[in-house]
Amino acid sequence: MVRKILVILFIFSAIIAFTLEEDKVIGNITISGLKRTRESVIYNILEVEEGDCFSLFHEEVFTQEILKTGILIPGEITYREYKDYIDINIEIKEKWTFIPIPIVSLSEENQFYGLVLLEQNFLGLRKLLFVQSGYSTLVGFSGGIIYRDMDILPGDLYLLAGGFLSNDSDDSYLHSSGFFGVGKEFTKLKLQSQFKYDHFLFDNSRQNQFISNPFNFTYNDLFYTSTIQTGTKFSLTLTPGWDIEGYVMFFKLNSSISYSKEIFKNLYLSGRLSSQFLDSPTLLEGYWGGSDNSRTLVPVLSDQYTGASVLFEYVFLDFGSAVISSMIQYELGGYQHDSDNWNVYTGPGAGLRLYLKKIAMPAIGFDVAYSTINNDFLFTLTMGMKR
């Protein structure tokens, strides 16, 4: 019996010794390929440093976090092993992040023309600076600015701030708004809270003021590439608010879930379900349709909606620096406004997408949809659309 115990202890000790020998420490970490981005950005994503156990470095997780930034592309990662430590050499490629582009969204019900100055790597520190101006046939002239800083706050919190100004010529009012918020990103979760102020000034000097506090929870289990992402994403936003003039509370609840999978080589199947429940002043209502991946519904005001779509997308051209795909989809949903009856919309659609691998911007898309409710075709051209 004693001999068996000694044998077990010997084997156990050998396993521990082998594990300790195999789990070497990290020696030098060398980062190459950066021209604008500072090395501190990569070290913040890396989450290990020299002297840590090598087993703490997970190359696949690190690669996904690099792609998740939208501004960086992982290159070759090589290792040089010594007796007691392992050196890590990391190559990073950068996308072009300063993009002055026209933003165009055209449909029969709404035309939007604008110019965006987008810098997603401001000062080389992964800070986002977004400046937009444009004109919409639905809401008139508008302009705004957004700034996001991933490293300015302690505790790995990020700061988000901005403001917008629009002029509604039909209702003769000027709408100005400002917001600031904080958030935190985890591996698959993102939490964000904002404080928002909206002010409406009418020609007759009447004004309306609102404050609100959007809180967003996002679960992101996507597999990132330089073009099309696959996996699951769920988002829930709860927005309580206060009408200062009317002394009335209001709220809005938005949710969406999407899933995408490559079922065959270069052929993707995607599904999306989204909904909104709104109890807020008419001035704060937004147009839904088109901007919410809905192409068989023209932009409408709605208090409540729910919609679903199924999409097939096939990549048929890959130029190395760009990818072109075609898509077909079918949508079904319903919406309601001011306690009216629910309106149903449904119809098929088709389109083309252009993804630019080396430029940090979303896709360019051209869509054609047929609404079975209106028996009419809808055409949409969008530059800077989200996947």
Buried (B, 14 or more C-beta within 10 A) or exposed (E): EEEEEEEEEEEEEEEEEEEEEEEBBBBEBEBEBBEEBBBEBBEBBBBBEEEBEBEEBEEEEBBBBBBBBBBBBBBEBEEEEEEEBBBBBBBBBBBBBBBEBEBBBBBEBBBBBBEBBBBBBBEBBBBBBBBBBBBBBEBBBBBBBBBBBBBEEEEEBBBBBBBBBBBBEEEEBBBBBBBBBBBBBEEEEBBBEBBBBBBBBEEEEEEBBBEBBBBBBBBBEBBBBBBBBBBBBBBBBBBBBBBBEEEEEBBBBBBBBBBBEBEEEBBBBBBBBBBBBBEBBEBBBBBBBBBBBBBBBBBBBBBBBBBBBEBBBEBEEBEEEBBBBBBEBBBBBBBBBEEEEEBEBBBBBBBBBBBBBEBBBBBBBBBBBBBEEBEEEBEBBBBBBEB
